Amino acid sequence: MKILVVDDEVEVGSFLCDFLKRLGLEAQKATCGEEALKMFSLIKPDWVFLDLKMPDIDGLEVLRRMKEIDSGIQALMITGKDDELSENEAQALGARDYLVKPVDLDELRAKIKKYILNGQ
């Protein structure tokens, strides 16, 4: 199981990758939308954890483009923007869930177990 973590906050991306690795998952990070799209084509992840607000391409557009490449990609939005409109748009694009920063680690672990480790 490969996961691509996309967050322009380097510390957040590194933390999430470390967290995923401790759960036995393979994780790589990208710090912007353009880098994420390049890495997506190279590593072909099973899941992408996407920040919503990034300086070059927002997470919704990144998800839209990834879905064009691989309609089966699974996504979890992790963002500082608690916005119902963005959440609805993310879900319309096929995001499995939408978590707001600061992320509760117990909630994140539960989502990872539900969607990834238990394969729902």
MIBATI-536455 format. One record per residue (C-alpha): residue number from 1; residue in one letter; x, y, z. Coordinates in pm, 1 decimal. Each point is the difference from the previous one (the first is absolute). Layout:
REM MIBATI-536455
<pt n="NUM" res="A" xx="X" yy="Y" zz="Z"/>
...
//
This chain:
REM MIBATI-536455
<pt n="1" res="M" xx="0.0" yy="0.0" zz="0.0"/>
<pt n="2" res="K" xx="159.0" yy="326.3" zz="-116.1"/>
<pt n="3" res="I" xx="-114.1" yy="340.1" zz="121.7"/>
<pt n="4" res="L" xx="95.1" yy="341.3" zz="-134.1"/>
<pt n="5" res="V" xx="-24.1" yy="278.3" zz="259.1"/>
<pt n="6" res="V" xx="-37.4" yy="347.5" zz="-151.0"/>
<pt n="7" res="D" xx="37.3" yy="301.3" zz="228.7"/>
<pt n="8" res="D" xx="184.7" yy="328.0" zz="-51.2"/>
<pt n="9" res="E" xx="79.9" yy="6.6" zz="372.0"/>
<pt n="10" res="V" xx="314.5" yy="-214.9" zz="-0.4"/>
<pt n="11" res="E" xx="-28.9" yy="-88.7" zz="369.5"/>
<pt n="12" res="V" xx="-358.6" yy="-119.6" zz="-41.7"/>
<pt n="13" res="G" xx="88.4" yy="-212.7" zz="-303.1"/>
<pt n="14" res="S" xx="299.0" yy="-153.3" zz="178.1"/>
<pt n="15" res="F" xx="-205.8" yy="-69.5" zz="311.6"/>
<pt n="16" res="L" xx="-276.6" yy="-169.8" zz="-200.5"/>
<pt n="17" res="C" xx="252.2" yy="-214.6" zz="-189.3"/>
<pt n="18" res="D" xx="163.4" yy="-107.6" zz="326.3"/>
<pt n="19" res="F" xx="-342.3" yy="-72.0" zz="152.1"/>
<pt n="20" res="L" xx="-97.3" yy="-217.0" zz="-299.7"/>
<pt n="21" res="K" xx="333.7" yy="-183.3" zz="4.9"/>
<pt n="22" res="R" xx="-49.6" yy="-84.5" zz="369.4"/>
<pt n="23" res="L" xx="-325.5" yy="-166.5" zz="-106.0"/>
<pt n="24" res="G" xx="191.7" yy="-209.7" zz="-253.3"/>
<pt n="25" res="L" xx="-96.0" yy="198.8" zz="-309.0"/>
<pt n="26" res="E" xx="230.0" yy="129.4" zz="-274.0"/>
<pt n="27" res="A" xx="-22.7" yy="379.5" zz="-21.5"/>
<pt n="28" res="Q" xx="168.1" yy="267.9" zz="-206.7"/>
<pt n="29" res="K" xx="-59.4" yy="372.3" zz="6.4"/>
<pt n="30" res="A" xx="-34.1" yy="288.2" zz="-239.6"/>
<pt n="31" res="T" xx="-4.3" yy="365.2" zz="103.6"/>
<pt n="32" res="C" xx="-206.3" yy="150.0" zz="-282.6"/>
<pt n="33" res="G" xx="-257.2" yy="-93.4" zz="-259.4"/>
<pt n="34" res="E" xx="238.6" yy="-15.1" zz="-295.4"/>
<pt n="35" res="E" xx="240.7" yy="-226.8" zz="187.7"/>
<pt n="36" res="A" xx="-292.9" yy="-215.6" zz="111.1"/>
<pt n="37" res="L" xx="-119.9" yy="-49.6" zz="-357.8"/>
<pt n="38" res="K" xx="349.9" yy="-98.1" zz="-116.0"/>
<pt n="39" res="M" xx="44.9" yy="-243.0" zz="289.5"/>
<pt n="40" res="F" xx="-349.5" yy="-139.2" zz="-52.3"/>
<pt n="41" res="S" xx="89.8" yy="-110.4" zz="-351.1"/>
<pt n="42" res="L" xx="332.6" yy="-147.4" zz="115.6"/>
<pt n="43" res="I" xx="-92.5" yy="-189.2" zz="315.5"/>
<pt n="44" res="K" xx="-365.4" yy="-78.3" zz="-77.7"/>
<pt n="45" res="P" xx="-125.1" yy="16.7" zz="360.3"/>
<pt n="46" res="D" xx="-310.0" yy="-178.4" zz="124.6"/>
<pt n="47" res="W" xx="-97.9" yy="296.0" zz="217.4"/>
<pt n="48" res="V" xx="74.0" yy="370.5" zz="11.0"/>
<pt n="49" res="F" xx="-28.3" yy="217.1" zz="310.0"/>
<pt n="50" res="L" xx="-54.6" yy="351.2" zz="-134.1"/>
<pt n="51" res="D" xx="20.0" yy="343.2" zz="153.9"/>
<pt n="52" res="L" xx="-263.8" yy="231.6" zz="-140.5"/>
<pt n="53" res="K" xx="179.5" yy="334.4" zz="-6.9"/>
<pt n="54" res="M" xx="338.1" yy="2.5" zz="-171.9"/>
<pt n="55" res="P" xx="186.6" yy="282.8" zz="-171.0"/>
<pt n="56" res="D" xx="1.3" yy="-134.7" zz="-355.5"/>
<pt n="57" res="I" xx="-298.3" yy="-231.7" zz="-58.2"/>
<pt n="58" res="D" xx="-266.0" yy="-57.2" zz="263.8"/>
<pt n="59" res="G" xx="-71.6" yy="-350.9" zz="121.5"/>
<pt n="60" res="L" xx="-336.8" yy="-21.3" zz="-173.7"/>
<pt n="61" res="E" xx="158.4" yy="68.8" zz="-339.3"/>
<pt n="62" res="V" xx="280.9" yy="-246.4" zz="77.8"/>
<pt n="63" res="L" xx="-261.2" yy="-264.3" zz="83.9"/>
<pt n="64" res="R" xx="-193.8" yy="81.7" zz="-317.5"/>
<pt n="65" res="R" xx="314.9" yy="-49.8" zz="-210.8"/>
<pt n="66" res="M" xx="96.8" yy="-318.4" zz="182.0"/>
<pt n="67" res="K" xx="-347.5" yy="-142.2" zz="-62.4"/>
<pt n="68" res="E" xx="50.6" yy="69.0" zz="-372.2"/>
<pt n="69" res="I" xx="317.5" yy="-210.5" zz="11.4"/>
<pt n="70" res="D" xx="-138.2" yy="-272.7" zz="228.8"/>
<pt n="71" res="S" xx="-370.2" yy="9.6" zz="76.2"/>
<pt n="72" res="G" xx="50.9" yy="-258.7" zz="275.5"/>
<pt n="73" res="I" xx="232.8" yy="210.9" zz="214.6"/>
<pt n="74" res="Q" xx="-117.6" yy="28.7" zz="359.3"/>
<pt n="75" res="A" xx="36.1" yy="335.9" zz="174.7"/>
<pt n="76" res="L" xx="-17.6" yy="136.9" zz="350.2"/>
<pt n="77" res="M" xx="-5.6" yy="379.0" zz="26.3"/>
<pt n="78" res="I" xx="189.0" yy="141.0" zz="297.4"/>
<pt n="79" res="T" xx="-31.9" yy="374.9" zz="20.2"/>
<pt n="80" res="G" xx="-5.6" yy="304.9" zz="221.8"/>
<pt n="81" res="K" xx="-308.2" yy="123.9" zz="-184.9"/>
<pt n="82" res="D" xx="-319.0" yy="-106.1" zz="177.3"/>
<pt n="83" res="D" xx="-231.0" yy="89.8" zz="-285.3"/>
<pt n="84" res="E" xx="-317.4" yy="-188.5" zz="-89.1"/>
<pt n="85" res="L" xx="17.6" yy="105.8" zz="-365.1"/>
<pt n="86" res="S" xx="355.0" yy="-135.6" zz="-37.0"/>
<pt n="87" res="E" xx="-93.6" yy="-317.0" zz="185.2"/>
<pt n="88" res="N" xx="-297.7" yy="-55.2" zz="-230.3"/>
<pt n="89" res="E" xx="213.9" yy="60.8" zz="-308.1"/>
<pt n="90" res="A" xx="265.7" yy="-242.0" zz="127.4"/>
<pt n="91" res="Q" xx="-264.9" yy="-266.2" zz="55.9"/>
<pt n="92" res="A" xx="-146.9" yy="65.8" zz="-347.0"/>
<pt n="93" res="L" xx="349.4" yy="-64.4" zz="-140.7"/>
<pt n="94" res="G" xx="10.2" yy="-330.4" zz="185.5"/>
<pt n="95" res="A" xx="196.8" yy="83.1" zz="315.0"/>
<pt n="96" res="R" xx="-72.6" yy="-265.1" zz="262.5"/>
<pt n="97" res="D" xx="22.6" yy="241.5" zz="291.7"/>
<pt n="98" res="Y" xx="87.7" yy="354.6" zz="105.2"/>
<pt n="99" res="L" xx="195.2" yy="72.7" zz="318.0"/>
<pt n="100" res="V" xx="68.7" yy="345.3" zz="142.1"/>
<pt n="101" res="K" xx="337.5" yy="101.6" zz="145.3"/>
<pt n="102" res="P" xx="114.6" yy="-26.9" zz="262.1"/>
<pt n="103" res="V" xx="-80.3" yy="-364.3" zz="-58.7"/>
<pt n="104" res="D" xx="-99.6" yy="-209.4" zz="297.2"/>
<pt n="105" res="L" xx="241.6" yy="-294.5" zz="-17.8"/>
<pt n="106" res="D" xx="-250.2" yy="-248.6" zz="139.6"/>
<pt n="107" res="E" xx="-249.2" yy="106.5" zz="-269.2"/>
<pt n="108" res="L" xx="267.5" yy="-24.7" zz="-268.9"/>
<pt n="109" res="R" xx="105.1" yy="-346.1" zz="120.4"/>
<pt n="110" res="A" xx="-365.7" yy="-109.5" zz="-3.0"/>
<pt n="111" res="K" xx="-46.8" yy="127.2" zz="-357.9"/>
<pt n="112" res="I" xx="318.3" yy="-177.0" zz="-114.4"/>
<pt n="113" res="K" xx="-114.7" yy="-324.2" zz="160.9"/>
<pt n="114" res="K" xx="-348.8" yy="31.4" zz="-147.7"/>
<pt n="115" res="Y" xx="94.8" yy="92.5" zz="-355.2"/>
<pt n="116" res="I" xx="348.3" yy="-137.5" zz="-52.9"/>
<pt n="117" res="L" xx="90.3" yy="-274.2" zz="245.3"/>
<pt n="118" res="N" xx="-347.0" yy="-158.2" zz="-2.0"/>
<pt n="119" res="G" xx="-57.3" yy="83.5" zz="-366.2"/>
<pt n="120" res="Q" xx="-344.8" yy="159.2" zz="13.4"/>
//
